[in-house]
Amino acid sequence: MLHSTIRVLTFGVGALLFLAGLAVLGVGGATVAGIETIVIASVMMVAAVLQRSGYRSEVAERSNEPPGPGGGESGPLDPRFAPTTEAFVDPTSHLLMRVHEDPKTGERRYRAES
């Protein structure tokens, strides 16, 4: 929930900055400052839209499923995903994360090992 709140706030601040940049350009004089403000605001809004949480898939992000342990997938995994030999320790949660991969598409999912 916190991640989505931060995204909305970042997008809102970016939109306000974008409008401020347009206002500066409309008044005239500080053209470079107006353009810089618009560029920074645009980057903020794009980052807010594209940002994902942890090791979650785009499908999980779009459905607003809660993250699983270690920031990975929650709930049952689709049977097409097979566990691989690739594993790593998440630096934030210190949990061992196992990589699961769909052999046909190469799509990956991350799950905490229990």
C-alpha positions as CSV (number, residue, x, y, z in Angstrom):
1,M,0.0,0.0,0.0
2,L,2.8,2.4,0.8
3,H,4.4,1.9,-2.6
4,S,1.2,2.9,-4.4
5,T,0.8,6.0,-2.2
6,I,4.4,7.1,-2.9
7,R,3.8,6.6,-6.6
8,V,0.6,8.7,-6.5
9,L,2.3,11.4,-4.6
10,T,5.3,11.4,-6.9
11,F,3.1,11.6,-9.9
12,G,1.1,14.5,-8.3
13,V,4.2,16.5,-7.5
14,G,5.4,15.9,-11.0
15,A,2.2,17.1,-12.5
16,L,2.3,20.3,-10.4
17,L,5.9,20.9,-11.4
18,F,4.9,20.4,-15.0
19,L,2.2,23.0,-14.7
20,A,4.6,25.4,-13.0
21,G,7.1,24.9,-15.8
22,L,4.4,25.7,-18.3
23,A,3.4,28.8,-16.3
24,V,7.0,30.0,-16.3
25,L,7.2,29.5,-20.0
26,G,3.9,31.4,-20.5
27,V,5.1,34.4,-18.5
28,G,8.3,34.5,-20.5
29,G,11.8,35.4,-19.5
30,A,13.0,32.3,-17.7
31,T,12.8,29.9,-20.7
32,V,15.6,27.6,-19.6
33,A,14.2,27.3,-16.1
34,G,10.7,26.5,-17.5
35,I,12.1,23.8,-19.8
36,E,14.2,22.3,-17.0
37,T,11.2,22.1,-14.7
38,I,9.1,20.5,-17.4
39,V,11.8,17.9,-18.1
40,I,12.3,17.0,-14.4
41,A,8.5,16.8,-13.9
42,S,8.2,14.5,-16.9
43,V,10.9,12.2,-15.6
44,M,9.1,12.1,-12.2
45,M,5.8,11.2,-13.8
46,V,7.2,8.5,-16.0
47,A,9.2,7.0,-13.1
48,A,6.0,6.9,-11.0
49,V,4.1,5.1,-13.7
50,L,6.9,2.5,-14.5
51,Q,8.1,1.8,-11.0
52,R,7.6,-1.7,-9.7
53,S,7.9,-3.2,-6.2
54,G,10.6,-5.7,-5.4
55,Y,10.7,-8.9,-7.4
56,R,7.1,-8.9,-8.4
57,S,5.8,-9.6,-11.9
58,E,3.9,-7.0,-13.9
59,V,0.8,-9.2,-13.5
60,A,1.0,-9.0,-9.7
61,E,1.6,-5.3,-9.8
62,R,-1.4,-4.6,-12.0
63,S,-3.7,-6.7,-9.9
64,N,-2.5,-5.0,-6.7
65,E,-1.8,-8.4,-5.0
66,P,0.1,-8.0,-1.7
67,P,3.8,-8.8,-2.0
68,G,5.0,-12.2,-0.7
69,P,7.9,-12.7,1.7
70,G,11.0,-10.9,0.5
71,G,9.0,-8.9,-1.9
72,G,8.4,-11.8,-4.3
73,E,5.2,-13.3,-5.6
74,S,2.4,-14.2,-3.3
75,G,-0.2,-17.0,-3.7
76,P,0.2,-20.1,-5.8
77,L,2.5,-20.0,-8.8
78,D,1.3,-20.9,-12.3
79,P,2.4,-24.5,-13.0
80,R,4.2,-23.3,-16.1
81,F,6.9,-21.8,-13.9
82,A,9.6,-24.3,-12.9
83,P,12.2,-23.7,-10.2
84,T,15.7,-23.0,-11.5
85,T,19.1,-23.5,-9.8
86,E,19.4,-19.7,-9.5
87,A,18.9,-18.4,-5.9
88,F,20.1,-15.3,-4.1
89,V,19.7,-13.6,-0.7
90,D,17.6,-10.5,-0.8
91,P,19.7,-7.7,0.7
92,T,16.7,-6.0,2.4
93,S,14.8,-9.0,3.9
94,H,17.8,-11.4,4.1
95,L,15.5,-14.2,2.7
96,L,16.7,-16.7,0.2
97,M,14.9,-16.0,-3.1
98,R,14.4,-18.8,-5.7
99,V,14.0,-17.9,-9.3
100,H,11.2,-19.7,-11.2
101,E,11.1,-19.6,-15.0
102,D,8.7,-20.4,-17.8
103,P,10.9,-22.4,-20.2
104,K,8.9,-21.5,-23.2
105,T,8.9,-17.7,-22.8
106,G,11.8,-17.1,-20.4
107,E,9.4,-15.1,-18.1
108,R,10.7,-15.2,-14.5
109,R,9.1,-15.2,-11.0
110,Y,10.8,-14.8,-7.6
111,R,9.7,-16.6,-4.5
112,A,11.1,-16.7,-1.0
113,E,12.3,-20.2,0.1
114,S,10.9,-21.4,3.4
